[in-house]
Each structure stands twice: as structure tokens, then as C-alpha cells.
Amino acid sequence: MIAYIEGKLTRKQPTYVIVETGGIGYHIHISLFTFSALPEVGEVLVRIYTILHIKEDAHTLYGFAGESERSLFQHLVSVSGIGPSIGRMILSSMNPDEIQQAIVNGDVPQMQKIKGIGTKSAQRIILELQDKLLKGGSDALFSVKTNNTAREEALIALVTLGFIKTHAEKAIEKVVNLPGGHALAVDVIIKLALKQL
């Protein structure tokens, strides 16, 4: 188990980061929440809390801005039928506090708004995690960072998450054409676009 990786953030995209430490660059898959919480690429050291997911054909690192988000991810992927990709999609659709609130409150409609989560999956998540989450909370902080290539990064992120490019482009177009849409941060564009898809 790799508990965390601390090093220089050399690349930052909505779906992954590369952190260099000891001359090695670690490719780490992240959620939009973590993307928002991390600083911009530069000399500042970052600490990414990680989970190494091992399959027969791949070893994949998933990273989180804080231990509470990592813990929530571990809870989510412990639910039958929820793998790392869906877990990351859930964490990219709402912030950890909102997810925990929806689960604790038994809010099936809120969970169903997440791409890939149907009625049965939402009910299963709530049934299996409600009691566990009532015992804990999230201390993660949400911060939005803006950049000049938000639209392009949002498109890359949605395609990486499995959406058809043309559909993603149309969803992003609707979002950026909203009042103030051109000034939105990439993670906000993606979250709003997810509601259009």
C-alpha cells in the first residue's frame, strides 16, 4: 500500500496529475474535487494520498487531496458493483460533503443524478454505507481554481471519463453560453456539463 506520494507537481489535468519524487514521475488518477484542491504546477511540494488498484492487466494509482476523500473513495468501491472508475465519477460529480450528506439522508434521487448510478446502485450505496458514514465526516476543503484553458480541459476530462466527444462538446457549449459561463473554472464547467449529458 502506498499511503501517499509527496513531491513536485509537474503536470495537472482534470483527470490526472504527475507528481515527481526521487526522479520518478507518478501518474495518478484524480477526481475533480482533488483537481480543484491542488495548487497549480510549479515548485511547491504537494502530498497526494493514494490507493493502488491492482488488476490482472494494470496497476493504477488513484490520488486524493486529503485522507477524508480517500476514505470516502474506499467506502464507495467497497460497495458491490462500484469500481474505481465509478467511484471517481461520483467524487467528480459532487464534493465529498455533498456525497456523504446524500448517503446519510438516503437521498436516492440525488445519487441518481451521477452518471452511471441508477436506482439500484444508489439504493445499494445508501444501504451499505449509511451507517458507516454516520460515524464519520469529511474535513476536505473545496476551492475553485480558474485557468485560461478551462473549456479544452473540460472536454479532455469528459472524453477521458468515457463520454462521446461530440456529446461532451455540446454539453460544454451549453454551459459556457450561460450568463458568466466563460469565466467558470474547469471543474465547474465539467460538473454542469455532466448534468447536460
C-alpha positions in Angstrom: 0.0 0.0 0.0 1.3 3.4 -1.0 -0.2 5.7 1.6 0.8 9.0 -0.1 3.3 10.5 -2.5 4.9 13.8 -1.8 6.8 15.7 -4.5 6.7 18.3 -7.2 3.5 18.7 -9.2 4.8 18.6 -12.8 1.5 18.1 -14.7 -2.1 18.8 -13.7 -5.1 17.8 -15.7 -8.8 17.4 -14.6 -8.5 13.6 -14.6 -4.8 13.0 -13.5 -1.7 14.5 -12.2 2.0 13.7 -12.4 4.0 14.0 -9.2 7.8 13.8 -9.4 9.7 12.5 -6.4 13.1 10.9 -6.3 13.5 11.2 -10.0 10.3 9.2 -10.7 7.1 10.7 -12.1 4.0 9.1 -10.7 0.9 9.2 -12.9 -2.1 9.5 -10.5 -5.8 9.4 -11.4 -7.7 12.1 -9.6 -11.3 13.4 -9.1 -12.4 16.9 -10.0 -12.6 17.6 -6.3 -8.9 16.9 -5.9 -8.1 18.8 -9.1 -9.8 21.9 -7.6 -7.9 21.5 -4.2 -4.4 21.2 -5.7 -2.2 24.2 -6.4 -1.1 25.0 -10.0 2.0 23.3 -11.4 5.2 24.7 -10.0 8.0 24.2 -7.5 5.6 23.8 -4.5 5.6 20.4 -2.9 2.3 18.5 -2.8 1.1 15.5 -0.9 -1.3 13.2 -2.7 -3.0 10.4 -0.6 -3.2 7.3 -2.7 -4.7 3.9 -3.3 -3.0 1.4 -5.6 -5.7 -0.5 -7.5 -4.3 -3.8 -8.9 -5.9 -5.7 -11.8 -4.5 -8.5 -13.9 -3.5 -6.2 -16.7 -2.9 -2.9 -14.9 -1.6 -1.2 -11.7 -3.4 2.1 -11.3 -2.8 4.8 -8.7 -5.8 6.9 -7.5 -5.0 10.1 -5.7 -6.8 12.3 -3.3 -6.2 15.8 -1.8 -7.0 14.6 1.7 -7.4 11.5 3.7 -11.2 12.0 4.1 -11.7 11.9 0.3 -9.6 8.8 0.1 -11.6 7.2 2.9 -14.9 8.0 1.1 -13.5 6.5 -2.1 -12.6 3.3 -0.2 -16.1 3.1 1.2 -17.6 3.7 -2.3 -15.5 1.0 -4.0 -16.3 -1.5 -1.2 -20.0 -1.4 -2.5 -20.8 -4.3 -4.8 -20.8 -3.1 -8.4 -19.0 0.2 -7.7 -15.4 0.1 -9.2 -12.7 2.7 -9.1 -14.0 4.4 -12.3 -17.5 4.8 -10.9 -16.0 5.9 -7.5 -14.0 8.6 -9.3 -17.1 9.7 -11.3 -19.1 10.0 -8.0 -16.3 12.2 -6.5 -16.2 14.3 -9.6 -19.9 14.9 -9.7 -20.3 16.2 -6.1 -17.9 17.2 -3.4 -17.3 14.7 -0.5 -19.6 16.6 1.9 -22.4 16.5 -0.6 -21.9 12.8 -1.3 -21.9 11.9 2.4 -24.9 14.1 3.1 -26.9 12.4 0.2 -25.9 8.9 1.6 -26.7 9.7 5.2 -30.0 11.3 4.3 -30.9 8.3 2.0 -31.3 10.7 -0.9 -31.7 8.3 -3.8 -32.7 11.0 -6.4 -29.5 13.0 -5.6 -27.3 9.9 -6.1 -29.1 9.0 -9.3 -28.0 12.4 -10.9 -24.5 10.9 -11.1 -23.6 9.4 -14.5 -23.6 5.6 -14.2 -25.7 5.4 -11.0 -29.2 4.0 -11.4 -31.8 3.4 -8.8 -30.5 0.1 -7.7 -26.9 1.3 -7.4 -28.0 4.4 -5.5 -30.0 2.3 -3.1 -27.2 -0.2 -2.6 -24.7 2.6 -1.9 -27.0 4.1 0.7 -27.9 0.8 2.3 -24.2 -0.3 2.6 -22.7 3.0 3.6 -25.3 4.9 5.6 -24.4 3.5 9.0 -20.6 3.7 8.3 -20.8 7.4 7.3 -22.9 8.4 10.2 -19.9 7.7 12.4 -17.6 10.0 10.4 -17.4 13.2 8.5 -15.4 15.0 5.8 -12.8 17.6 6.6 -11.9 18.2 3.0 -11.9 21.8 1.7 -13.3 22.8 -1.7 -11.6 25.5 -3.6 -12.1 26.5 -7.2 -9.2 27.5 -9.4 -9.6 29.2 -12.7 -7.4 28.9 -15.8 -7.4 30.0 -19.4 -7.9 26.6 -21.0 -10.9 25.5 -18.9 -13.1 24.7 -21.9 -10.4 22.4 -23.5 -9.5 20.8 -20.2 -13.2 20.1 -19.5 -13.6 18.4 -22.9 -10.5 16.2 -22.3 -11.8 15.3 -18.9 -15.2 14.3 -20.1 -13.8 12.2 -23.0 -11.4 10.5 -20.5 -14.4 9.7 -18.3 -16.0 7.9 -21.2 -18.3 10.4 -22.9 -18.6 10.7 -26.7 -16.6 13.8 -27.8 -19.4 15.4 -29.8 -21.9 15.0 -26.9 -19.4 16.4 -24.5 -18.7 19.4 -26.7 -22.4 20.2 -27.0 -22.8 20.0 -23.2 -19.8 22.3 -22.6 -21.2 24.7 -25.2 -24.4 25.0 -23.3 -22.6 25.7 -20.1 -20.2 28.3 -21.4 -23.1 30.1 -23.1 -24.8 30.6 -19.7 -24.5 34.0 -18.1 -21.0 34.2 -16.7 -20.2 30.8 -18.3 -16.9 31.9 -19.9 -15.5 32.8 -16.5 -16.2 29.4 -14.9 -13.4 27.2 -13.6 -12.8 23.9 -15.4 -14.2 21.7 -12.6 -17.4 23.8 -12.5 -17.8 23.5 -16.3 -17.4 19.7 -16.0 -19.9 19.4 -13.2 -22.5 21.5 -15.1 -21.8 19.6 -18.3 -22.3 16.3 -16.5 -25.9 17.4 -15.8 -26.4 18.0 -19.5 -25.2 14.6 -20.6 
